Amino acid sequence: EVKLVESGGDLVQPGGSLRLSCSASGFTFNTYSLHWVRQAPGKGLEYVSGISINGGRTYYADSVKDRFVISRDNSKNTLYLQMSSLRADDTALYYCVKDRGGYGGWDSWGQGTQVTVSS
Amino acid sequence: DIQMTQSPSTLSASVGDRVTITCRASQSLSTWLAWYQQKPGKAPQLLIFKASSLESGVPSRFSGSGSGTEFTLTISSLQPDDFATYYCQQYNTYPSTFGQGTKLEI
């Protein structure tokens, strides 16, 4: 069974930093691309960032470019999102998501970790 | 970035109804489009990938169609468990983008 468990969410002041982690199990971690998607309270889904199998390619939404950095450690089956210069509009539930590969679609989602940016 | 526009934003329906949700893209996606269902307090669940391929374990009353810039998700006969919010997503070009969602309610 595929399992994605996010951690690291917290209450942080504007301008602060946070690192999210996603621990994965139940699949061959180093053969799938992975992504972060967030959802602000009462709002829709927003793509945040993605990373290829070996980390050689990374993708970012314009809203987080130059502030967030995605990375992965295939030896630890863990995905990361380093977040800096946090703003109030970064407040959201952050999901770790597995790409199904092949013809695409994202087939496994974690339960999310809450990030709240407030003074 | 590619913009995704879903319609309607809210859809009222009854058990047994056939419903259709539309998703339009600001540029051609070929068939690189997925549909997700999300229930309150839960993570989204993949229903359809590559515009019309049914994800394993998803009931056959769900179907997807379309290509290019216009896509539809159809539920052939609504069941009580289907009342949820539905999102389309393009993965033709990164950054990937989602539609704003369609809330299906009784």
Interface residues (C-beta under 8 A of the other chain):
Chain A: H35 V37 G44 L45 E46 Y47 G50 Y59 Y60 A61 D62 Y95 R100 Y103 G104 G105 W106 D107 W109 G110 Q111 G112
Chain B: D1 W32 A34 Y36 Q38 A43 P44 Q45 L46 I48 F49 K50 S53 E55 Y87 Q89 Y91 Y94 P95 S96 T97 F98 G99 Q100 G101
